[in-house]
Amino acid sequence: MEGSFSAPDKGTMLKAKVRFVISRLFKSQLRSLERIYDDHDDAMGKLADALPEQYVDFVDLADYISESRKEDNRRETLNAGNDAIRELEEMIDNLRV
């Protein structure tokens, strides 16, 4: 039959919903991390501006949130979300839905 459409089974629909919800959760976590990083950068900038010139280099020493640390945290968040999706999909595969 031309143009026929079959609805996805309940398991497929449940997996799609799980992916959507978990993805929304870890995207929210990424936005929170970005806000923290922005606040941190603002605070470090204010500190540098408030210090006499000879002490400004010490601000860089105190700045523990490097770009590589930011990237590591982002990767960990994405990996945790993707792992959660995989584990939940595996559980769904083992259910009779």
ROFIPA-935804 format. One record per residue: residue number from 1; residue in three letters; x, y, z of N, C-alpha, C, CB in turn. Coordinates in nm, 4 decimals. Glycine has a CB too. Layout:
# residues N
DRENKE  num  residuo       n.x       n.y       n.z      ca.x      ca.y      ca.z       c.x       c.y       c.z      cb.x      cb.y      cb.z
DRENKE  NUM      ALA         X         Y         Z         X         Y         Z         X         Y         Z         X         Y         Z
...
//
This chain:
# residues 97
DRENKE  num  residuo       n.x       n.y       n.z      ca.x      ca.y      ca.z       c.x       c.y       c.z      cb.x      cb.y      cb.z
DRENKE    1      MET    0.0838   -0.1172    0.0000    0.0000    0.0000    0.0000    0.0888    0.1241    0.0000   -0.0956   -0.0005    0.1213
DRENKE    2      GLU    0.0695    0.2098   -0.0948    0.1525    0.3273   -0.1111    0.1205    0.4311   -0.0040    0.1339    0.3866   -0.2504
DRENKE    3      GLY    0.2267    0.4874    0.0558    0.2071    0.5927    0.1548    0.1570    0.5419    0.2882    0.1118    0.6936    0.1024
DRENKE    4      SER    0.1676    0.4108    0.3118    0.1174    0.3605    0.4402    0.2149    0.3978    0.5517    0.0968    0.2063    0.4353
DRENKE    5      PHE    0.1610    0.4094    0.6682    0.2393    0.4480    0.7845    0.2043    0.3554    0.8988    0.2142    0.5959    0.8231
DRENKE    6      SER    0.3077    0.3032    0.9636    0.2804    0.2225    1.0822    0.3381    0.2955    1.2021    0.3406    0.0784    1.0691
DRENKE    7      ALA    0.2603    0.3057    1.3041    0.3022    0.3744    1.4263    0.4143    0.2954    1.4933    0.1823    0.3925    1.5237
DRENKE    8      PRO    0.5100    0.3658    1.5530    0.6169    0.2948    1.6235    0.5595    0.2186    1.7425    0.7265    0.3934    1.6704
DRENKE    9      ASP    0.6266    0.1096    1.7777    0.5780    0.0331    1.8924    0.6029    0.1118    2.0212    0.6469   -0.1061    1.8991
DRENKE   10      LYS    0.5426    0.0674    2.1302    0.5507    0.1397    2.2574    0.6938    0.1478    2.3093    0.4621    0.0728    2.3616
DRENKE   11      GLY    0.7708    0.0430    2.2880    0.9105    0.0447    2.3323    0.9907    0.1516    2.2615    0.9748   -0.0905    2.3094
DRENKE   12      THR    0.9697    0.1654    2.1317    1.0392    0.2677    2.0538    0.9972    0.4068    2.0985    1.0115    0.2496    1.9041
DRENKE   13      MET    0.8692    0.4226    2.1242    0.8192    0.5520    2.1705    0.8753    0.5851    2.3087    0.6653    0.5522    2.1740
DRENKE   14      LEU    0.8829    0.4860    2.3967    0.9372    0.5076    2.5304    1.0854    0.5447    2.5235    0.9177    0.3820    2.6170
DRENKE   15      LYS    1.1617    0.4778    2.4377    1.3032    0.5110    2.4207    1.3204    0.6547    2.3713    1.3696    0.4132    2.3226
DRENKE   16      ALA    1.2371    0.6951    2.2772    1.2455    0.8313    2.2238    1.2178    0.9338    2.3341    1.1460    0.8500    2.1067
DRENKE   17      LYS    1.1209    0.9043    2.4183    1.0875    0.9952    2.5284    1.2013    0.9997    2.6298    0.9562    0.9517    2.5973
DRENKE   18      VAL    1.2613    0.8849    2.6595    1.3751    0.8795    2.7516    1.4892    0.9642    2.6971    1.4218    0.7333    2.7737
DRENKE   19      ARG    1.5212    0.9478    2.5687    1.6291    1.0269    2.5078    1.5998    1.1765    2.5187    1.6481    0.9875    2.3598
DRENKE   20      PHE    1.4752    1.2140    2.4934    1.4363    1.3543    2.4993    1.4514    1.4100    2.6403    1.2926    1.3715    2.4514
DRENKE   21      VAL    1.4003    1.3386    2.7388    1.4023    1.3870    2.8772    1.5450    1.3930    2.9323    1.3156    1.2968    2.9661
DRENKE   22      ILE    1.6233    1.2888    2.9095    1.7610    1.2875    2.9584    1.8434    1.3938    2.8868    1.8244    1.1483    2.9391
DRENKE   23      SER    1.8241    1.4104    2.7570    1.8956    1.5140    2.6828    1.8618    1.6526    2.7368    1.8619    1.5058    2.5331
DRENKE   24      ARG    1.7357    1.6755    2.7661    1.6947    1.8041    2.8237    1.7624    1.8251    2.9588    1.5404    1.8108    2.8390
DRENKE   25      LEU    1.7740    1.7188    3.0374    1.8382    1.7278    3.1683    1.9857    1.7635    3.1546    1.8229    1.5959    3.2443
DRENKE   26      PHE    2.0604    1.6934    3.0677    2.2020    1.7254    3.0640    2.2304    1.8550    2.9897    2.2781    1.6128    3.0005
DRENKE   27      LYS    2.1410    1.8992    2.9023    2.1576    2.0321    2.8424    2.1374    2.1404    2.9477    2.0586    2.0521    2.7252
DRENKE   28      SER    2.0454    2.1163    3.0392    2.0240    2.2079    3.1508    2.1477    2.2142    3.2395    1.9017    2.1650    3.2330
DRENKE   29      GLN    2.2092    2.0986    3.2628    2.3315    2.0954    3.3422    2.4441    2.1717    3.2722    2.3741    1.9505    3.3688
DRENKE   30      LEU    2.4534    2.1585    3.1423    2.5557    2.2322    3.0670    2.5336    2.3832    3.0763    2.5555    2.1882    2.9197
DRENKE   31      ARG    2.4073    2.4259    3.0682    2.3773    2.5688    3.0826    2.4159    2.6175    3.2216    2.2276    2.5962    3.0562
DRENKE   32      SER    2.3914    2.5365    3.3240    2.4299    2.5734    3.4608    2.5809    2.5859    3.4736    2.3772    2.4702    3.5614
DRENKE   33      LEU    2.6535    2.4915    3.4156    2.8000    2.4997    3.4182    2.8479    2.6268    3.3497    2.8624    2.3764    3.3505
DRENKE   34      GLU    2.7881    2.6610    3.2365    2.8287    2.7820    3.1651    2.8030    2.9064    3.2498    2.7542    2.7928    3.0312
DRENKE   35      ARG    2.6913    2.9109    3.3208    2.6633    3.0258    3.4081    2.7669    3.0346    3.5195    2.5212    3.0154    3.4683
DRENKE   36      ILE    2.8031    2.9197    3.5766    2.9053    2.9177    3.6811    3.0379    2.9689    3.6256    2.9222    2.7751    3.7383
DRENKE   37      TYR    3.0759    2.9223    3.5073    3.2014    2.9666    3.4467    3.1986    3.1164    3.4177    3.2288    2.8885    3.3177
DRENKE   38      ASP    3.0859    3.1661    3.3668    3.0748    3.3093    3.3389    3.0866    3.3910    3.4679    2.9412    3.3402    3.2685
DRENKE   39      ASP    3.0178    3.3457    3.5740    3.0262    3.4148    3.7032    3.1691    3.4131    3.7566    2.9310    3.3499    3.8053
DRENKE   40      HIS    3.2345    3.2986    3.7415    3.3731    3.2862    3.7865    3.4632    3.3826    3.7097    3.4229    3.1415    3.7692
DRENKE   41      ASP    3.4486    3.3859    3.5770    3.5295    3.4759    3.4951    3.5047    3.6221    3.5326    3.4994    3.4538    3.3464
DRENKE   42      ASP    3.3781    3.6572    3.5579    3.3457    3.7934    3.6001    3.4128    3.8261    3.7337    3.1928    3.8114    3.6113
DRENKE   43      ALA    3.4069    3.7334    3.8282    3.4666    3.7558    3.9603    3.6180    3.7706    3.9493    3.4316    3.6400    4.0559
DRENKE   44      MET    3.6801    3.6866    3.8663    3.8250    3.6964    3.8500    3.8621    3.8292    3.7838    3.8784    3.5778    3.7665
DRENKE   45      GLY    3.7821    3.8748    3.6893    3.8062    4.0034    3.6249    3.7928    4.1191    3.7227    3.7105    4.0226    3.5093
DRENKE   46      LYS    3.6901    4.1142    3.8084    3.6712    4.2187    3.9084    3.7878    4.2209    4.0063    3.5390    4.1981    3.9836
DRENKE   47      LEU    3.8333    4.1021    4.0436    3.9471    4.0941    4.1342    4.0720    4.1550    4.0694    3.9733    3.9477    4.1745
DRENKE   48      ALA    4.0959    4.1196    3.9449    4.2123    4.1736    3.8737    4.2032    4.3254    3.8625    4.2239    4.1108    3.7335
DRENKE   49      ASP    4.0838    4.3759    3.8371    4.0647    4.5208    3.8239    4.0864    4.5925    3.9569    3.9244    4.5512    3.7710
DRENKE   50      ALA    4.0540    4.5253    4.0670    4.0619    4.5884    4.1983    4.2033    4.5863    4.2567    3.9669    4.5199    4.2934
DRENKE   51      LEU    4.2860    4.4990    4.2074    4.4214    4.4855    4.2632    4.5190    4.5841    4.1995    4.4725    4.3426    4.2439
DRENKE   52      PRO    4.6206    4.6209    4.2762    4.7289    4.6995    4.2149    4.7957    4.6165    4.1041    4.8346    4.7429    4.3230
DRENKE   53      GLU    4.8477    4.6835    4.0058    4.9037    4.6184    3.8871    5.0038    4.5081    3.9202    4.9703    4.7211    3.7999
DRENKE   54      GLN    5.0866    4.5296    4.0208    5.1899    4.4298    4.0510    5.1326    4.2984    4.1029    5.2866    4.4856    4.1526
DRENKE   55      TYR    5.0063    4.2957    4.1410    4.9464    4.1722    4.1944    4.8522    4.1024    4.0961    4.8709    4.2034    4.3212
DRENKE   56      VAL    4.8283    4.1637    3.9827    4.7318    4.1082    3.8865    4.7725    3.9686    3.8381    4.7176    4.2021    3.7664
DRENKE   57      ASP    4.9017    3.9427    3.8239    4.9462    3.8100    3.7803    4.9042    3.6998    3.8772    5.0973    3.8087    3.7642
DRENKE   58      PHE    4.8865    3.7353    4.0037    4.8451    3.6357    4.1029    4.7009    3.5889    4.0804    4.8593    3.6933    4.2439
DRENKE   59      VAL    4.6219    3.6719    4.0145    4.4842    3.6323    3.9828    4.4866    3.5112    3.8902    4.4057    3.7501    3.9171
DRENKE   60      ASP    4.5762    3.5114    3.7934    4.5882    3.3969    3.7032    4.6275    3.2710    3.7787    4.6904    3.4259    3.5938
DRENKE   61      LEU    4.7119    3.2855    3.8803    4.7499    3.1696    3.9620    4.6299    3.1139    4.0380    4.8611    3.2078    4.0607
DRENKE   62      ALA    4.5402    3.2017    4.0804    4.4235    3.1591    4.1579    4.3102    3.1058    4.0694    4.3725    3.2751    4.2415
DRENKE   63      ASP    4.3177    3.1344    3.9409    4.2105    3.0935    3.8497    4.2253    2.9450    3.8165    4.2127    3.1790    3.7195
DRENKE   64      TYR    4.1527    2.8626    3.8881    4.1648    2.7165    3.8740    4.0730    2.6584    3.7669    4.1348    2.6499    4.0061
DRENKE   65      ILE    3.9842    2.7380    3.7102    3.8940    2.6855    3.6074    3.9527    2.7187    3.4705    3.7491    2.7449    3.6225
DRENKE   66      SER    4.0341    2.6279    3.4204    4.0974    2.6452    3.2898    4.0016    2.6018    3.1794    4.2294    2.5648    3.2818
DRENKE   67      GLU    4.0367    2.6344    3.0582    3.9557    2.5913    2.9432    3.9524    2.4389    2.9335    4.0111    2.6515    2.8118
DRENKE   68      SER    4.0636    2.3740    2.9654    4.0638    2.2269    2.9591    3.9751    2.1675    3.0673    4.2067    2.1724    2.9730
DRENKE   69      ARG    3.9709    2.2306    3.1849    3.8813    2.1825    3.2911    3.7357    2.2018    3.2497    3.9093    2.2564    3.4245
DRENKE   70      LYS    3.7053    2.3138    3.1873    3.5690    2.3378    3.1387    3.5297    2.2296    3.0386    3.5575    2.4782    3.0738
DRENKE   71      GLU    3.6209    2.2000    2.9464    3.5929    2.0986    2.8444    3.5776    1.9607    2.9076    3.7045    2.0962    2.7388
DRENKE   72      ASP    3.6602    1.9288    3.0066    3.6474    1.8002    3.0776    3.5116    1.7893    3.1463    3.7604    1.7840    3.1816
DRENKE   73      ASN    3.4679    1.8966    3.2126    3.3373    1.8950    3.2800    3.2242    1.8806    3.1796    3.3176    2.0227    3.3627
DRENKE   74      ARG    3.2359    1.9479    3.0683    3.1333    1.9371    2.9630    3.1267    1.7937    2.9105    3.1633    2.0358    2.8462
DRENKE   75      ARG    3.2443    1.7359    2.8836    3.2503    1.5981    2.8327    3.1922    1.4992    2.9344    3.3961    1.5598    2.7990
DRENKE   76      GLU    3.2262    1.5181    3.0624    3.1725    1.4304    3.1670    3.0207    1.4381    3.1732    3.2320    1.4669    3.3031
DRENKE   77      THR    2.9670    1.5589    3.1625    2.8214    1.5771    3.1660    2.7555    1.5075    3.0480    2.7853    1.7265    3.1659
DRENKE   78      LEU    2.8119    1.5268    2.9290    2.7560    1.4618    2.8101    2.7686    1.3098    2.8188    2.8261    1.5130    2.6836
DRENKE   79      ASN    2.8826    1.2618    2.8661    2.9006    1.1171    2.8805    2.8025    1.0587    2.9799    3.0427    1.0851    2.9237
DRENKE   80      ALA    2.7816    1.1273    3.0922    2.6870    1.0788    3.1925    2.5460    1.0722    3.1348    2.6893    1.1689    3.3169
DRENKE   81      GLY    2.5071    1.1738    3.0591    2.3749    1.1734    2.9973    2.3605    1.0622    2.8955    2.3475    1.3065    2.9317
DRENKE   82      ASN    2.4612    1.0454    2.8107    2.4557    0.9397    2.7100    2.4582    0.8010    2.7743    2.5723    0.9539    2.6121
DRENKE   83      ASP    2.5364    0.7847    2.8818    2.5371    0.6567    2.9539    2.4000    0.6273    3.0132    2.6435    0.6578    3.0651
DRENKE   84      ALA    2.3368    0.7302    3.0709    2.2031    0.7122    3.1287    2.1034    0.6709    3.0211    2.1559    0.8419    3.1980
DRENKE   85      ILE    2.1105    0.7350    2.9059    2.0207    0.6986    2.7956    2.0424    0.5534    2.7554    2.0429    0.7915    2.6741
DRENKE   86      ARG    2.1683    0.5135    2.7377    2.1975    0.3751    2.6972    2.1462    0.2745    2.8010    2.3493    0.3565    2.6767
DRENKE   87      GLU    2.1692    0.3029    2.9288    2.1250    0.2112    3.0337    1.9726    0.1996    3.0367    2.1768    0.2577    3.1703
DRENKE   88      LEU    1.9042    0.3121    3.0240    1.7577    0.3086    3.0249    1.7038    0.2382    2.9011    1.7007    0.4507    3.0333
DRENKE   89      GLU    1.7655    0.2609    2.7858    1.7210    0.1914    2.6650    1.7422    0.0412    2.6788    1.7956    0.2446    2.5413
DRENKE   90      GLU    1.8521    0.0038    2.7403    1.8785   -0.1395    2.7630    1.7720   -0.1987    2.8550    2.0201   -0.1608    2.8242
DRENKE   91      MET    1.7344   -0.1259    2.9584    1.6278   -0.1747    3.0472    1.4963   -0.1877    2.9713    1.6100   -0.0801    3.1680
DRENKE   92      ILE    1.4680   -0.0885    2.8866    1.3434   -0.0913    2.8088    1.3436   -0.2126    2.7156    1.3259    0.0403    2.7269
DRENKE   93      ASP    1.4595   -0.2431    2.6558    1.4686   -0.3594    2.5661    1.4363   -0.4897    2.6390    1.6085   -0.3680    2.5044
DRENKE   94      ASN    1.4616   -0.4925    2.7697    1.4379   -0.6135    2.8477    1.2984   -0.6199    2.9093    1.5404   -0.6239    2.9560
DRENKE   95      LEU    1.2168   -0.5193    2.8806    1.0789   -0.5170    2.9291    0.9834   -0.5629    2.8208    1.0407   -0.3769    2.9771
DRENKE   96      ARG    0.8717   -0.6076    2.8634    0.7628   -0.6311    2.7684    0.6701   -0.5119    2.7802    0.6866   -0.7678    2.7966
DRENKE   97      VAL    0.6721   -0.4285    2.6768    0.5920   -0.3056    2.6809    0.4746   -0.3216    2.5880    0.6763   -0.1809    2.6419
//
